[in-house]
């Protein structure tokens, strides 16, 4: 039986918690609607994200069904905002929690992906998540999902099954998901975020080194 799509996750605010959905609209750009639609930026216009600001891991985000409203919590602070009408208020709340000036920017067409050349969703297999969980005994499957932050999860149990969806460098490879056709444009280059606890931001020592060693052995 061929692998099937089993989970869709969008991340309405870049670097915040994701939101599992039963279906997602594909925008003309190839991005999923509401995925990384909003992003916090600092006074210089740079993204405030998990790569640079570990404290952002301590902010929890929960969305309504349409992803138009978010409830944020951190320590003893909690507030609910309309993403359409209360962007300045949301940014001010984050400024207070993170102790830095924040603004909330919006891009409805492509969102704010790390890879500006390929704004489409990231894909991972169940087998890859299970393998990484086994490599690092302290991680359960849920925590591994939160660290990897992929949009689409497929049921394939072979670790790194998704690598076959990408052609040689500079060459895309077509594949289908349901009635939609996609092009695999590259392997996602991961940053420091998977090495950190998704709740506390605490780093796991030698994560990258041990990940690479296990990958070579697999």
C-alpha positions, 0 to 999 in steps of 0.5 A: 500500500503506498504511503498516504498523507496523515497529518497537516500542520500549519504555523500561522506565526513563524517560530510559534507553535503549529496548528494541526488541520484536517485540510489546507488551501494551497496558494498560487505561490505554492505555500499553504494558506496561513503557514508562516503568514505572520512573523515577529521582527525586531527594530532592525527588521530581522526575524525574531525566531528560534535561531536567534532568540531561544526565549521564544520557545517558552511562548505557547500559542493556540489558535481557533479553527480558522487561525484568525485568533490566537491565545498566547501564554508565557509564565503567568501571562496569557492573552487572546488576540485577533490576528486581523485586528490586534496585531499591534497589541499582540506585538506589544505583548511579545515585546513585554515577554521577550524584553525586546521591541517586536512588530508583527508583519504579515505576508498573505501570498507566500508567508515567511518561509526560511527558503524564499525560493521554495515557499511550499510545505516541508514534508517528513515521513513517520519513519524519519520521525521514529528514527530520530526519536530512537536516536535520542532516547529522551525524545518521544514522537510528539516532541520530535514532531514539534522540533522538526516543524514539518508541514506534511507527514506521510505514513511511510515507515522507511526512515528518510523515505521523503528524500526520494521526492527530491531530484539531483541539485538543480533538478526538481522531481514531480510527485502527487499528493491526492489530486495535487501535483508538487515538485520536490526542490531540495532537502530542507537545511535545518537550523539549531531549533531541532536541538532545543527542547520545544517548550523550554528552549534548552539545548541537547548537547552534541545534537548535530554531531550525533544526528549526523553520525546516526544518519551516516549509519542508517 
